[in-house]
Each structure stands twice: as structure tokens, then as C-alpha cells.
Amino acid sequence: MVRHVIIWTLKKNMTEEEKTWALLKAKRGLESLKGKIDGLESIKVQIDNLESSNADMLLDATLADEEALAAYQKNPDHMEVGKFIKEITCERHCIDYLI
């Protein structure tokens, strides 16, 4: 199994309303991938963060293996959501590891 964790920071020029809308759209888009991509065992997006946080959104996904991770990254549905996320974020940090 592979754990795929990403943390994003939204662009600073967004209003609070724009941030809320963007985070909800990204969360819905990512979590809707469950059941659409072979090997994607679980996916959860965290957007309700405490004041102490210094990032805006976290993705925590579990995939069957490294091949499933590679297929997930190239999946057209994933790439569509990813395109939107690239438009709204200024920072991305990723950690993938075997579990």
C-alpha cells in the first residue's frame, strides 16, 4: 500500500468567499474520484483547519501500490481536478510512502 499526502496553500489574492468556494470545489472533486480509479483505496480532503494551521488543504489518499499511484496521477478525472487546484494554489508539498 502507498500513502499519498499533499498539502496546499491557496493564492493570497483570493477573498474569503472565493477561498471557501474553491476549497469546497476541490474537496468535492478529489473525493469524487473514489470508485472511479482502480487501486484508489481511500481518499479524504481536509479543509476545516484550526487557526494554528499554515496551509489550507490536505489530501490523504491510500492506493494499492506504486503502480496504482502512477495510474491515479495520469487518470483524466484526476488531471481535471488537478488543473483546477493548480489555478487556485501557490504552494504544494507532497509525501508518498509505503505502508
Contact map, one row per residue, 1 for C-alpha under 8 A:
111000000000000000000000000000000000000000000000000000000000011111000000000000000000000000000000011
111100000000000000000000000000000000000000000000000000000000011111001000000000000000000000000001111
111110000000000000000000000000000000000000000000000000000001111000000000000000000000000000000011111
011111000000000000000000000000000000000000000000000000000011111000001000000000000000000000000111100
001111100000000000000000000000000000000000000000000000000111100000000000000000000000000000000111000
000111110000000000000000000000000000000000000000000000000111000000000000000000000000000000011110000
000011111000000000000000000000000000000000000000000000111110000000000000000000000000000000011100000
000001111100000000000000000000000000000000000000000000111100000000000000000000000000000011111000000
000000111110000000000000000000000000000000000000000001111000000000000000000000000000000011110000000
000000011111010000100000000000000000000000000000000000110000000000000000000000000000000111100000000
000000001111110000000000000000000000000000000000000000000000000000000000000000000000000111000000000
000000000111110000000000000000000000000000000000000000000000000000000000000000000000000000000000000
000000000011111000000000000000000000000000000000000000000000000000000000000000000000000000000000000
000000000111111111100000000000000000000000000000000000000000000000000000000000000000000000000000000
000000000000111111100000000000000000000000000000000000000000000000000000000000000000000000000000000
000000000000011111110000000000000000000000000000000000000000000000000000000000000000000000000000000
000000000000011111111000000000000000000000000000000000000000000000000000000000000000000000000000000
000000000000011111111100000000000000000000000000000000000000000000000000000000000000000000000000000
000000000100011111111110000000000000000000000000000000000000000000000000000000000000000000000000000
000000000000000111111111000000000000000000000000000000000000000000000000000000000000000000000000000
000000000000000011111111100000000000000000000000000000000000000000000000000000000000000000000000000
000000000000000001111111110000000000000000000000000000000000000000000000000000000000000100000000000
000000000000000000111111111000000000000000000010000000001000000000000000000000000000000000000000000
000000000000000000011111111100000000000000000010000000000000000000000000000000000000000000000000000
000000000000000000001111111110000000000000000000000000000000000000000000000000000000000000000000000
000000000000000000000111111111000000000000000000000000000000000000000000000000001001100000000000000
000000000000000000000011111111100000000000001110000000000000000000000000000000000000000000000000000
000000000000000000000001111111110000000000000000000000000000000000000000000000000000000000000000000
000000000000000000000000111111111000000000000000000000000000000000000000000000001000000000000000000
000000000000000000000000011111111000000000111000000000000000000000000000000001001000000000000000000
000000000000000000000000001111111100000000111000000000000000000000000000000000000000000000000000000
000000000000000000000000000111111111000000000000000000000000000000000000000000000000000000000000000
000000000000000000000000000011111111100000100000000000000000000000000000000011000000000000000000000
000000000000000000000000000000111111100111100000000000000000000000000000000000000000000000000000000
000000000000000000000000000000011111110100000000000000000000000000000000000000000000000000000000000
000000000000000000000000000000011111110000000000000000000000000000000000000000000000000000000000000
000000000000000000000000000000001111111100000000000000000000000000000001001000000000000000000000000
000000000000000000000000000000000011111100000000000000000000000000010001000000000000000000000000000
000000000000000000000000000000000000111110000000000000000000001110011000000000000000000000000000000
000000000000000000000000000000000110111111100000000000000000111100011001000000000000000000000000000
000000000000000000000000000000000100001111100000000000000000111100000000000000000000000000000000000
000000000000000000000000000000000100000111110000000000000000111000000000000000000000000000000000000
000000000000000000000000000001101100000111111000000000000011110000000000000000000000000000000000000
000000000000000000000000000001100000000001111100000000000011100000000000000000000000000000000000000
000000000000000000000000001001100000000000111110000000001111000000000000000000000000000000000000000
000000000000000000000000001000000000000000011111100000001110000000000000000000000000000000000000000
000000000000000000000011001000000000000000001111100000011100000000000000000000000000000000000000000
000000000000000000000000000000000000000000000111110000000000000000000000000000000000000000000000000
000000000000000000000000000000000000000000000111111110010000000000000000000000000000000000000000000
000000000000000000000000000000000000000000000001111110000000000000000000000000000000000000000000000
000000000000000000000000000000000000000000000000111110000000000000000000000000000000000000000000000
000000000000000000000000000000000000000000000000111111000000000000000000000000000000000000000000000
000000000000000000000000000000000000000000000000111111110000000000000000000000000000000000000000000
000000001000000000000000000000000000000000000000000111110000000000000000000000000000000000000000000
000000111100000000000000000000000000000000000000000011111000000000000000000000000000000000000000000
000000111100000000000000000000000000000000000010100011111100000000000000000000000000000000000000000
000000111000000000000010000000000000000000001110000000111110000000000000000000000000000000000000000
000011110000000000000000000000000000000000001110000000011111000000000000000000000000000000000000000
000111100000000000000000000000000000000000111100000000001111100000000000000000000000000000000000000
001111000000000000000000000000000000000000111000000000000111110000000000000000000000000000000000000
001110000000000000000000000000000000000111110000000000000011111000000000000000000000000000000000000
111100000000000000000000000000000000000111100000000000000001111100000000000000000000000000000000000
111100000000000000000000000000000000001111000000000000000000111111011000000000000000000000000000000
110000000000000000000000000000000000001110000000000000000000011111111000000000000000000000000000000
110000000000000000000000000000000000001000000000000000000000001111111000000000000000000000000000000
110000000000000000000000000000000000000000000000000000000000001111111100000000000000000000000000000
000000000000000000000000000000000000000000000000000000000000000111111110000000000000000000000000000
000000000000000000000000000000000000011100000000000000000000001111111111000000000000000000000000000
010100000000000000000000000000000000001100000000000000000000001111111111100000000000000000000000000
000000000000000000000000000000000000000000000000000000000000000001111111110000000000000000000000000
000000000000000000000000000000000000000000000000000000000000000000111111111000000000000000000000000
000000000000000000000000000000000000110100000000000000000000000000011111111001000000000000000000000
000000000000000000000000000000000000000000000000000000000000000000001111111001100000000000000000000
000000000000000000000000000000000000000000000000000000000000000000000111111101100000000000000000000
000000000000000000000000000000000000100000000000000000000000000000000011111111100000000000000000000
000000000000000000000000000000000000000000000000000000000000000000000000011111110000000000000000000
000000000000000000000000000000001000000000000000000000000000000000000000001111111000000000000000000
000000000000000000000000000001001000000000000000000000000000000000000001111111111100000000000000000
000000000000000000000000000000000000000000000000000000000000000000000000111111111110000000000000000
000000000000000000000000000000000000000000000000000000000000000000000000000111111111000000000000000
000000000000000000000000010011000000000000000000000000000000000000000000000011111111100000000000000
000000000000000000000000000000000000000000000000000000000000000000000000000001111111110000000000000
000000000000000000000000000000000000000000000000000000000000000000000000000000111111111000000000000
000000000000000000000000010000000000000000000000000000000000000000000000000000011111111100000000000
000000000000000000000000010000000000000000000000000000000000000000000000000000001111111110000000000
000000000000000000000000000000000000000000000000000000000000000000000000000000000111111111000000000
000000000000000000000000000000000000000000000000000000000000000000000000000000000011111110000000000
000000000110000000000100000000000000000000000000000000000000000000000000000000000001111111000000000
000000011110000000000000000000000000000000000000000000000000000000000000000000000000111111110000000
000000011110000000000000000000000000000000000000000000000000000000000000000000000000010111110000000
000000011100000000000000000000000000000000000000000000000000000000000000000000000000000011111000000
000001111000000000000000000000000000000000000000000000000000000000000000000000000000000011111100000
000001110000000000000000000000000000000000000000000000000000000000000000000000000000000000111110000
000111100000000000000000000000000000000000000000000000000000000000000000000000000000000000011111000
001111000000000000000000000000000000000000000000000000000000000000000000000000000000000000001111100
011110000000000000000000000000000000000000000000000000000000000000000000000000000000000000000111110
011100000000000000000000000000000000000000000000000000000000000000000000000000000000000000000011111
111000000000000000000000000000000000000000000000000000000000000000000000000000000000000000000001111
111000000000000000000000000000000000000000000000000000000000000000000000000000000000000000000000111
